[in-house]
């Protein structure tokens, strides 16, 4: 059940009306209803995989209790090991089993050995990478003593499967989202209105911008040998904007939907393409995942508190490489993660990346020449790395990149209509870059606000490709 479908619109309306007409006492009634709605939402795709969510939720609920009650460090480590083994074992089997089998056969064939192992053609359950990391953070935080386990299984199961962010995040921490299931909810009209605005903006980015760029991206990447270098660069630009609008559009709709029910989800994107360096970009792009890897991979490895610079750099490269592998069972994702890690190293020599925290050119219409150069440099580096992300295989990526350097630079551009989409999103984002989302326009006169809402709605209806193109991050 995709956010950009009519089925979801009907589902959301029904769940919203029923939820706010349920009694607020006892609180468990509303939580149980949200749990049921979330399972219906997920089961709409394939009800068979509901069992995986139940297994993950049950194991970590019980492990959380056991961790808290354990009397020795050895027992606590055993319980944490069970959680890690169960969660990562399920994720690894469904997401990486065939990848490792095929990679092993290719490696053996490369050294002259014949092997014919059977693959299983396993279907990847939607959202498994996201809810696995969500449940893992729960048990790890209990192990670290940062939170105490809940005694309410309904609230915990609802936290794991909360439908607005179940399929593609944001990846929530129990310390932030779980307590909200124990709060008495009262309908907040202003909160709901802002949620609707954010849903509208997310739907616009997905259907009008991302989905209209998708055909151009598919053509250019699928037939890169037939295009000149400028067209390949245009395809690279289009995909950079497509993946941003596709994924941040989903996050906007998820956050907005949660607000309709009185829940606050963490921000997942903060205008990342206006970043002045790679460190700033990764603090603004897919924030919930970046901070997850920082807190549960990079820091446990030692972070920057290492004895040598080499160890520090190794921690950075390993964290980015694992992050790339999390995205998919393909060597392109591994290399994409490694390349971003290499990007991250030079600024690390100069010190922490924390100096770029404020909004760029805050209070000014235009950036300084230096800021403009920094933004363009960062965008080009990130866009180049997206080639690896978009390519179907490593040879495909290498061929695409090689063709940029060897093909003609004189042929005229085609598929330039997509440039209007690129320009539109960059202009709107730039003007509203100090807001949580661009439709925070409550200071405008009423007629101006509603004129903008109607215009965006008409664009979605008549220009958007509603329901035609799946969300990119559904495959992860």
Buried (B, 14 or more C-beta within 10 A) or exposed (E): BBBBBEEBBEBBEEBBEEBBEEEEEEBBBBBBBBBEBBBBBBBBBEEEBBEBBBEBBBBBBBBBBBBBEBEEEEEBEBBBEBBBEBBEEBBBEBBBBBBEBEBEBEEBEEEEEEEEEEEEEEEBBBBBBBBBBBBBBBBBBBBEEEBEBBEBBBBBBBBBBBBBBBBBBBBBBBEEBBEBBEEEBEEEEEBBEBBBBBBBBBBBBBBBBBBBBBBBBBBBBEEBEEBBBBBBBBBBBBBBBBBBBBBBBBBBBBBBBBBBBBBEBBBBBBBBBBBBBBBBBBBBBBBBBBBBBBBBBBBEBEBBEBEEEEBBBBBBBBBBBBBBBBBBBBBBBBBBBBBBBBBBBEBBEEEEBEEBEEEBBEEEEEBEEEBBEBBEEBBBBBBBBBBBBBBEEBEBBBEBBEBBEEBEEEEEEBBEEBBEBBEBBBEBBBEBBEEEBBBBBEEEEEEEBEEBBEEBBEBBEEBBBBBEBBBBBBEB
